[in-house]
Amino acid sequence: MDPILHEWGGLLIRWTHVIAAMAWIGASFYFMHLDASLRRESDQPAGTTGDAWEVHGGGFYHVRKYVVAPERMPEHLIWHKWQAYMTWFSGFALLCWVYYGSADLYLIDPTVRDISALTGAAIGIGALVLGWFAYNLLVQSRLAESEMLLAGVGFAFVVALAWGFQQVFSGRAAMLHTGAVMATWMAGNVLLVIIPNQRVVVRDLIAGRTPDPKYGKTAKIRSMHNNYLTLPVVFFMLANHYPTAWSTPLLPVVVALVLIAGAVIRYFYNERNAGRGSPWWSWGVAAACLLIAAFIGISSSPIGRERLGLAAVMPAAMPLPPGQAAPPQQVVEVVTGRCSMCHAAQPVWTGIHIAPKGVLLDTPEHIARQAEGILIQAVMTHAMPPNNLTGMEPEERRILADWLRRRG
Ligand code: HEC
């Protein structure tokens, strides 16, 4: 794909995705908080569990919750669903655009498994679909009668999933796909359970029947799952930009620690908002988990290992991308001379401990793999080297430009 189109398309899809996710998560946090803030009033009408008063933007709001449904269908009923659908669709588009569109750069690590872009995409999309069925079956099974048991099995499932992705994808793609499967559960919960259940209740109301409370209850459980999934999912989405989070063989352990940290932080707010006290210990647990995760991440880079007194592990040699020739010697000299002090398995630039964004530019093979990134960062723009710290000459950029033009 044309690099400018890829860059701008990626930016616009990401913009949409982040805005949709803010709207969805914002609404979801708001309703969790609202639910927890409801207080019974002395004149609480039958069929309602509580009221809440809120002040926002210069006005007062009075909200009331009906446990199953009001007696009659209200004239204006606001649904909350498009934020969730938009988040999933834009996220899926971004996944395809970045990871399947530039599979060589992001999805496939030939030292892990040399699969084709198509195979990679099929595995990724297949995992999203199968992941939903597995989760849905789990929640509908007898196991779900115990919340703790369900949480334990769900936790083990996600950690195993991360391990599975790690066997076929780059570390970066493994972390992102783990988050994407969980995000698909969240969107699936809205599309396939919460909204359909609410529709049944609305249909009953219109027909003058009393709706069965089980529909609301099931929807509430799924909504609760979404609440606990949110923080880890957002972490996995962001962490793919931070190589110390994913370039470790212990990636499933990092995933496990983040799942615990995210869940206990949500737990703190759920308890506090419901007026059941403030379980401060949950912050201690979250901090400990994240510290261990950071420690694991740091110990995966050669320099980090040296500092910790561990034996060095160098990454396996990377082959050239399929069907590509090695870059000319002149190009290799420019790039190793101006870029590889930071972009190497063992960077020598002060303050850089791991190749930024996981981009390695220290061998002809790595340089060939990063051709598109070099074009965007060092030829079309002068974003790299940052502030031209290594004093790259215009002539050297021209050498890169000539190579990239010939390469097509
Ligand atoms: C002084 C250290 C340093 C040098 C030298 C350097 N880079 Fe970088 N590079 C970075 C940092 C830091 C980032 C991460 C920037 C960010 O967070 O957006 C980065 C990111 C990148 C990325 C990934 C961009 C992205 O957002 O995915 C590419 C590609 C890249 N550099 C190419 C190069 C090239 C080509 C050169 C040489 C011409 C070079 N870099 C020289 C530090 C350096």
Residues whose N, C-alpha, C, O or C-beta is under 5 A from the ligand:
A	BS01	HEC	R338 C339 C342 W349 P356 K357 V359 G373 I374 Q377 A378 M384 P385 P386 L389 T390
